[in-house]
Amino acid sequence: MIFDMLAYPMRRTTVKIPDELDARLRQEAQRRNVTIADVTRSALEEHLQGGRPRLAARGAGRSGRSDISERMEEILDTELGGSR
């Protein structure tokens, strides 16, 4: 979930993380083409919801594509970052 900064009041929080985690965070932000803050907020939101990631593939039935069932493994790998 990417928050609209104008719609929600935001509070700045400083978090100290190891260099390796920082590198992974930056890489993920670049991969998604979003800010580091967006990735951080999304990860915190998922964690606080019990670690259940939100899948973009959840609307696949309305995509207009006919190959979704054949591509489900590929879609899940993309959505879950190969963590399955």
GUDRENLUM-842525 format. One record per residue (C-alpha): x negated, y, z negated. Coordinates in steps of 0.25 Angstrom, whole numbers. Layout:
% GUDRENLUM-842525
{{X,Y,Z}}
...
This chain:
% GUDRENLUM-842525
{{0,0,0}}
{{-6,13,4}}
{{0,25,-5}}
{{4,38,1}}
{{-4,48,-8}}
{{6,59,-6}}
{{17,50,-11}}
{{11,45,-23}}
{{3,53,-34}}
{{-11,47,-34}}
{{-21,46,-46}}
{{-36,45,-43}}
{{-43,33,-50}}
{{-57,29,-50}}
{{-61,15,-49}}
{{-75,9,-50}}
{{-78,-3,-41}}
{{-90,-10,-36}}
{{-97,-7,-23}}
{{-92,-20,-17}}
{{-77,-17,-20}}
{{-79,-3,-15}}
{{-84,-8,-2}}
{{-73,-18,-1}}
{{-63,-7,-4}}
{{-69,3,7}}
{{-69,-9,17}}
{{-54,-12,14}}
{{-50,3,15}}
{{-58,4,29}}
{{-51,-9,34}}
{{-37,-4,30}}
{{-41,10,35}}
{{-36,16,22}}
{{-43,23,10}}
{{-50,16,-1}}
{{-39,22,-10}}
{{-28,16,-2}}
{{-35,2,-3}}
{{-37,4,-18}}
{{-23,8,-21}}
{{-18,-4,-12}}
{{-26,-14,-20}}
{{-22,-8,-33}}
{{-7,-9,-29}}
{{-9,-23,-25}}
{{-16,-27,-37}}
{{-6,-21,-46}}
{{5,-28,-39}}
{{-1,-41,-42}}
{{-10,-42,-31}}
{{0,-45,-20}}
{{-5,-38,-7}}
{{5,-32,2}}
{{4,-38,15}}
{{7,-29,28}}
{{11,-42,34}}
{{23,-43,26}}
{{31,-35,37}}
{{26,-45,48}}
{{40,-50,51}}
{{44,-36,56}}
{{31,-34,64}}
{{37,-38,77}}
{{25,-48,79}}
{{28,-62,82}}
{{15,-68,78}}
{{15,-64,63}}
{{17,-79,58}}
{{5,-83,67}}
{{-4,-72,62}}
{{0,-72,47}}
{{-13,-78,42}}
{{-21,-66,50}}
{{-11,-56,44}}
{{-13,-61,30}}
{{-28,-61,31}}
{{-27,-47,36}}
{{-18,-42,25}}
{{-25,-50,14}}
{{-39,-47,19}}
{{-42,-61,20}}
{{-40,-64,5}}
{{-31,-76,7}}
